[in-house]
Amino acid sequence: MDLEFKKILPLYDTKKTGIDSLYKKGYTISKSELEYVTIRVNKLKEQTEKACKERINSFVIKDFE
């Protein structure tokens, strides 16, 4: 995984939250935690779009000469 993606959504936080939400009865998330995750997911979306566009553009033939 690219370093930029790791900075946006740290794997430790993702694993812990995912495990807690699946296995802890009564798991809740606070408004501030939800806002934090929302910001991170939006940043992840932007970075993913950028990476995909760059990769797609790497396949385009820019000069036919």
C-alpha positions as CSV (number, residue, x, y, z in Angstrom):
1,M,0.0,0.0,0.0
2,D,1.3,3.4,-0.9
3,L,2.6,5.5,2.0
4,E,0.1,8.3,1.3
5,F,-2.8,5.9,1.8
6,K,-1.2,4.7,5.1
7,K,-1.0,8.3,6.3
8,I,-4.6,8.9,5.6
9,L,-6.1,5.8,7.2
10,P,-3.7,4.1,9.5
11,L,-4.0,0.3,9.4
12,Y,-3.9,-0.1,13.2
13,D,-6.9,2.3,13.7
14,T,-8.8,0.6,10.9
15,K,-8.2,-2.9,12.2
16,K,-9.1,-2.1,15.8
17,T,-12.2,-0.2,14.9
18,G,-13.4,-2.9,12.5
19,I,-12.8,-5.7,15.1
20,D,-14.5,-3.7,17.9
21,S,-17.5,-2.9,15.7
22,L,-18.0,-6.5,14.8
23,Y,-17.4,-8.2,18.1
24,K,-18.2,-5.8,20.9
25,K,-21.9,-5.8,21.8
26,G,-23.2,-2.3,22.1
27,Y,-20.3,-0.7,20.2
28,T,-20.9,2.9,19.5
29,I,-19.0,5.7,17.8
30,S,-19.0,9.3,19.0
31,K,-19.8,12.3,16.8
32,S,-16.2,13.4,16.9
33,E,-15.0,9.9,15.8
34,L,-17.6,9.9,13.0
35,E,-16.4,13.3,11.8
36,Y,-12.8,12.1,11.9
37,V,-13.6,9.0,9.9
38,T,-15.6,11.1,7.4
39,I,-12.7,13.4,6.8
40,R,-10.3,10.5,6.4
41,V,-12.6,8.6,4.0
42,N,-13.0,11.7,1.8
43,K,-9.2,12.1,1.7
44,L,-8.8,8.5,0.9
45,K,-11.4,8.9,-1.9
46,E,-9.5,11.9,-3.3
47,Q,-6.1,10.1,-3.2
48,T,-7.6,6.9,-4.8
49,E,-9.0,9.0,-7.6
50,K,-5.7,10.7,-8.1
51,A,-3.8,7.4,-8.1
52,C,-6.2,5.8,-10.6
53,K,-6.1,8.8,-13.0
54,E,-2.3,8.8,-12.9
55,R,-2.2,5.0,-13.6
56,I,-4.7,5.3,-16.4
57,N,-2.8,8.2,-18.0
58,S,0.4,6.1,-17.9
59,F,-1.2,3.8,-20.4
60,V,-2.3,6.5,-22.8
61,I,-0.1,7.1,-25.8
62,K,0.7,10.8,-25.7
63,D,2.6,11.1,-29.0
64,F,1.9,9.1,-32.2
65,E,5.0,10.4,-34.0
